[in-house]
C-alpha cells in the first residue's frame, strides 16, 4: 500500500478517478499505484504537480535512490522534468532572499503567475535579485551559437524576459542586473534551496539536468552560491529607464 499517496489524495480531497482524468490514464492504473506500484517518472512528476507536493513525499523509496549526499535532495534528467510545484515552492517558501542567475530564463518570465509570485515575495520583505545575460555581450552570442539557435535569438529571448519582468521594476526589493559571464550553470535560489541547471555544450538548458540542492556553509551549494555572488558583484544594474 502507498500510504503517502493515499494521505496526499485525502488531503487534496481528490479520488483515484480525479487523478486518472487529470493524467489521462485508466483509473485502474491509479488504483495500482495506490496498492503500491511505483509509477513511471513522467506520471510521478505529474501526480506530484497535481497534488502540490514533492515527489519524495509520495514515493520516498524512489527519492532515496536519487539522494547522492545530505545536501542533494533530487536530480532531474532535464529542466523540463522539474515539476512546476517544485519551482513554485522554492520561491514561495523563501523568507529572506530569492536569486535567479541565468542567461534568459524565459520559461519563468513567461509564467505570469511566477512573475506575480516574485513580486509578492518582494513586497513581503524578501530580497529578489535577478541576473540575466547582457543581450549585447559576446558571451550571450557565443551561448546562442553553442545551443544552435544563433546569437540573435538568444539576445531576443533576454530582451523578451526583461520586458516580461517590467512589472517588477517598480517593486521595492527587486533588483535586476545584466552580466557578461560565461555560465556553467544557471542557479535558482530560495533561501537554502537551490535548483542548479547544469549547462552542457550544444545542449539547450531545458534539456540539461537539474540538481536540487540544500544550502549549507561548506556543502555542495556553497560552491554555487560563491559563484552567484561573484557574478552579481561584477554585473551592471538594469534601471527603470531601460525597460
Secondary structure as the mmCIF struct_conf table of DSSP 4:
data_model
#
loop_
_struct_conf.conf_type_id
_struct_conf.id
_struct_conf.beg_label_comp_id
_struct_conf.beg_label_asym_id
_struct_conf.beg_label_seq_id
_struct_conf.end_label_comp_id
_struct_conf.end_label_asym_id
_struct_conf.end_label_seq_id
HELX_RH_AL_P HELX_RH_AL_P1 UNK A 3 UNK A 12
TURN_TY1_P TURN_TY1_P1 UNK A 13 UNK A 13
HELX_RH_AL_P HELX_RH_AL_P2 UNK A 16 UNK A 23
TURN_TY1_P TURN_TY1_P2 UNK A 24 UNK A 24
HELX_RH_AL_P HELX_RH_AL_P3 UNK A 27 UNK A 34
TURN_TY1_P TURN_TY1_P3 UNK A 35 UNK A 36
HELX_LH_PP_P HELX_LH_PP_P1 UNK A 37 UNK A 40
HELX_RH_AL_P HELX_RH_AL_P4 UNK A 41 UNK A 51
TURN_TY1_P TURN_TY1_P4 UNK A 52 UNK A 52
BEND BEND1 UNK A 53 UNK A 53
HELX_RH_AL_P HELX_RH_AL_P5 UNK A 55 UNK A 58
HELX_RH_AL_P HELX_RH_AL_P6 UNK A 60 UNK A 66
BEND BEND2 UNK A 69 UNK A 71
STRN STRN1 UNK A 72 UNK A 76
BEND BEND3 UNK A 77 UNK A 78
HELX_RH_3T_P HELX_RH_3T_P1 UNK A 79 UNK A 81
BEND BEND4 UNK A 82 UNK A 82
HELX_RH_AL_P HELX_RH_AL_P7 UNK A 84 UNK A 92
TURN_TY1_P TURN_TY1_P5 UNK A 93 UNK A 93
BEND BEND5 UNK A 95 UNK A 96
STRN STRN2 UNK A 97 UNK A 101
BEND BEND6 UNK A 102 UNK A 103
HELX_RH_AL_P HELX_RH_AL_P8 UNK A 106 UNK A 109
TURN_TY1_P TURN_TY1_P6 UNK A 110 UNK A 110
HELX_RH_AL_P HELX_RH_AL_P9 UNK A 112 UNK A 123
TURN_TY1_P TURN_TY1_P7 UNK A 124 UNK A 125
STRN STRN3 UNK A 127 UNK A 133
TURN_TY1_P TURN_TY1_P8 UNK A 135 UNK A 136
BEND BEND7 UNK A 137 UNK A 137
HELX_RH_AL_P HELX_RH_AL_P10 UNK A 138 UNK A 147
TURN_TY1_P TURN_TY1_P9 UNK A 148 UNK A 148
BEND BEND8 UNK A 149 UNK A 149
HELX_RH_AL_P HELX_RH_AL_P11 UNK A 151 UNK A 164
TURN_TY1_P TURN_TY1_P10 UNK A 165 UNK A 165
HELX_RH_3T_P HELX_RH_3T_P2 UNK A 166 UNK A 168
TURN_TY1_P TURN_TY1_P11 UNK A 169 UNK A 170
BEND BEND9 UNK A 171 UNK A 171
TURN_TY1_P TURN_TY1_P12 UNK A 172 UNK A 173
STRN STRN4 UNK A 174 UNK A 179
BEND BEND10 UNK A 184 UNK A 184
STRN STRN5 UNK A 185 UNK A 190
TURN_TY1_P TURN_TY1_P13 UNK A 191 UNK A 192
STRN STRN6 UNK A 193 UNK A 198
STRN STRN7 UNK A 200 UNK A 200
TURN_TY1_P TURN_TY1_P14 UNK A 201 UNK A 202
STRN STRN8 UNK A 203 UNK A 203
HELX_RH_3T_P HELX_RH_3T_P3 UNK A 205 UNK A 207
BEND BEND11 UNK A 208 UNK A 208
STRN STRN9 UNK A 210 UNK A 214
BEND BEND12 UNK A 217 UNK A 219
HELX_RH_AL_P HELX_RH_AL_P12 UNK A 220 UNK A 234
BEND BEND13 UNK A 235 UNK A 235
STRN STRN10 UNK A 236 UNK A 237
HELX_RH_3T_P HELX_RH_3T_P4 UNK A 240 UNK A 242
#
